[in-house]
Amino acid sequence: MQKNRKILLTQRHSYEILDYIVLITTYGGSNMKTAILIDSGCDVSDELVQKYHMKVMPLHIIYPEKDYVDGVDIFPETIYQRFPKEIPSTSTPSPQDVKNMVEEIKAEGYTHVLAFSISSGLSGTYNTVSHVLGEEQDLTSFVLDTRSVSFGAGILALWAAMKLEEGMSYDELTEALPKKVKECKIFYYMDTLTYLRKGGRIGLVTSVVGSMLNLKPIISCNEEGVYYTVAKIRGSRQGLSRLLAEVKAFAGDGPCLTALLNGDGKEAAEELRPKLLAGIPQGTLIMEKAITASLAVHTGPGLVGIGALKL
């Protein structure tokens, strides 16, 4: 059995740990099998979960009456229905939950793990996965701090899964993935700043000013993996146009993968879809979905997001 080889990227302060999805992919012959581990905040669609044989370990969403399991007995619609009177909290899988998943991976004969987490600047996922895998003696592991959130993180894991299927080796991926971090980004149009403020994600003063002036923010994650305001636009229509413009500027003229997400903003996302396809003709739209309930807790209704990964 191979000794553990642990590769860790930047360790940063974090607020919460999100849950994990395990994508199982085999490569390199009969003696080498790789599990890709990502947190469910990566917003991977059910279709892609099925296509790449993913396993899901859910985040918990806590209301006074019950601890709900994200994507099992609670979905984004419930979160929005109970807003604004009730804003739940979220909790993370325990280290033991992660250990149990690791034991399952080992029991299925996997020898390697590529783990992806949302930004360590926003979540404790990176630290927990790093700790648990670091104690493993029977798995060779690599943990990537994506410095992004939602499908800005998930798209990196999806790219890795595609490359594994194409025959790229584990070692080649551990070398390539850190370089891909700067080549992916997600931008969100926010209809309200209330939930970011209450979740400690944005300053109170910014929230008040935005509400008074009907300013709609475009947010993303900076190079440190922390939320920042890309722009503040007056009105929703101009905000969505600016959202697309920011993605186009980031993607450039080369090929890329894109994803279109919404948080109780399906109509706006559907209206934006043809503009996305026409505005980034070199892009491949690989996913459209509503954001996960855990992200809905912190962002509120009326969100539209676009993720992009340069190829």
N, C-alpha and C positions, 0 to 999 in steps of 0.2 A: 504494500500500500504506500502511496506517495506521501511524503511529509508535506505539511501545509506550507504553501508559499503565499505570503500575504502582501498584497500591494495596496497601499492606502494613498488616496489623494487628500488634498487639504482638509484639515479638521477645523470646523468653525463653530461659533456659538449657535444654538438652535432653540426653537420654541416648542416644537412638538414632534412626535414621531408618527409618521403615517404608516399604512399597512403595506403588505407586499403581495406582488403577483409573481408567480414563478413560471417562467417560460422555459420549457424543456426542449432542448435541441441537441441532436447527436452529431458529432463531427469527428474526423480524425481516425476513423476505423473503430473496430469493436472494443478496443481497450481504453477509449477516451470518450467520455460523454460530458457535455456541458449543460448546466442549468443556468438560465438567465433569471436573476432575481430583481424585480422592480417594485417600487411601492405603488399602491393603487392610486395615489395622487397623480400618477402619470397619465391617468385618463385614457387608458386603452379601451377601445370599443369591444363589445361582446363578440363581434365578427372576427376581430383580430385575435382575441383571446382564443377563440375556437380554432382559427386557422393555424396558430402557432402553439396550440396545445398548452395554454397557460393554466396555472393553478393560482387561485386567489386566496389570500389571507386578509380579511377585512379590517378596516379601521372601525372604531366604535364612535357612535354619536349619542350623546347623553342628554336625555330630557329628565325632568324630575321623576316621571313615572317609570322610566325604563332605560336600560343601556341597550341601544339598538346596534345592529351589525350592518355596516354600510354595504349596500347592494344586495343584502339578503332579506332583511325585514324593514328596511327604510331606504327611500329613494329621494332624489332631489325634489320631486313634486311635493312631498310631505314637508320638507324644509320650507319651501316657499309658501305653502298654505298656512303654516304656523307663524310665519313672519307677519308683522313686525313685533307682535306681542311676545313671542317666544324665540329666543336665540339660544340654541343648544351649545354645549361644549363638545369638543372632540377628544378622544383619548387614543392611545397607541397600543399596538400589540406589545405585550411584555417581552422581555428578553427570552422568557421561557417559550412564548409563542413562536419566536424566531427559531429557537433551538429545536422545537418540535418540527418545524418545517424543514430545517436542515437535516434532521434525522430521517424525515420522509425522503428527501432528495438522495441521501446516502443509501437508504434501503432500496431505492430504485436503480442503484448502480452508477450513479453519477460521480464523476471524479473531479470535476472542475465547476466553479461558479463564477459567473460574471454578474456582479450586483450593481444596480443603479438606484440612486436615491434622488428625491427632489433636493433642492439646494440645502446645504448644511446651514446657510444663513437664515433659513426659514423653518427648518425641521430638525429634529434629533435623529431622524432615520439613519443618516450616514453614520453617526457615532455608534448607534446600537448594532447595526449590521456589521460594522467594522469590528466591534468588540466580540460579537458572537462568532463570526467567521474566523477571527484571529485566534480563537481558542480551539478551533477545529484542527485535528491532526490528520484527518483522512480526506480532506478536500483542498485542492489548490484554488485560491480565491483572489479575485480582483474586485475592489470596491471603487466605483466612480462617483464622485461628487459632481452632479450635472450642473450645479449652480443655476438651475432653472426650476420651473414648477409646471405641473399639469403635463400636457403633451410636449412641452418644451423639453422635459426630461424623458418622457416615454418614447419620443421619436428616436432618441439615441439608442434605446434598447431595441426598438423595432429595426433600426438600421443594423445593429449587431446581429439580430436574428436572421436578417436577410443575408448578411455576409457569411454567417455560419453555414447557411444553406448553400451558398455559392462555393463553399470550400475554404474560406479564410480560416486560418488556425487561431486557436486561443491566444497564443503568444503574439501573433500579428494584430489581433484585436486589442490586446492590452497596450500595445504600442500606439495604435491608431486612435483609440477612443478619446484619450485626453485632448488630442488635437481637434477632434470633432466638437468638443464642448463649445468652442468659440464660433462654430459654424451652424449652431442651432439657436433659435430664439422663439419665444412666444410673446405676442402682444395682445392685451385685453382692452376692449372698450368697456368702461364701467358706467352704468346708468346712475349709480348712487355710490357715495363714499362712506355711507353710514356704517356698513358692516366691516369694511376695512378698518375704520377708526375703532369700532368697538372690539375688534379682534387684535388691536394693537399694531396694525400693519401700516397705518398712515397717520400723520399728525392731525390733531384736533383742529388746529387753525386752518389747515388746508381743507378739511372737511366742511367747516362752516363757510369759508369763502366760496367753495364750490357750490354749496347749496344756495347761497344768496344770489350768485351770479348765473346760475344754471350752467355752470361749467362742467363738462364731461371729460374725465381723464382717460388718457391712454397710458396703461402701465405695462411694465416689463420687469425683468430682473437684470441688474447691472453685472459687471464682471465679478463682483464679490458675491453674487447670488442673492442679492437683497432687492426687494421691490423698490422701484423708483418711478417717478412720473415722467413719461416721455413727452407728453403734451397735455394741455387743457384746452378743450374746444367748446365753444358755446353751441349747445343744441346737439341732438342725437344724430341727425342726418350728416352734419358736418363732421361729427365725431367718428362715424363709421367710415366716411371717406378718408379721413386722416389715418384711421386704423389700417386701411388697405394701402395707403401711401407709405406708411412706415414699414409694412411687410415687404412691399416692392423694393424699397430702398435697401433693406437688409438683404433680400434674396439676390439682387443684382440681375445680371442677364444669363447666368448659367443655370443648369438644371437643378431642381430642388424637389423635395417632398414637402407637401403642405397638409394641414389639417384645419378644419373649421369646427369650432366649438361654440356652445351657447349655454347660458345659465338663465333659464326662463326668458329666453330671447330668441325663440325659434323662428318667428316671423322675420325678424331683422336679419338673422343668419341666412335664411333662405333668400332674402332679397339681395344679400351681399354675395351669395354663391356665384352667380354668373359674372359678376364684376371681378371676383377673385380669379375665375378661370380665364377671363379675357385679359385681366391686368397682369397675370403671371403665366403667360402661355407656355413657358418652359417648365412650369411646375406640374407635379403629379399630385392631385388631391387624393390622399390615401385614406382619409377618415373624416367622418362628420358625426358628431354626437353631442349630447348634453353633458355638461361637466358632472363629475361625481358629487354625491351629496356632501362629502367632507369639504370640498372646495366651495360648494354653495353656501355653507355655513358662514364662511369668511368673506364672501364677495357679494352676496345678495342678488336680487333679481335684475334682469335687464343687461346681462353680460353677453358680449360676443368676443370670441378669441380666435386668433389665427396663429398657428405654429408653423415654422419653416425650418428645414434642414438643408443646407447647401450640399450638393453631391460632388 
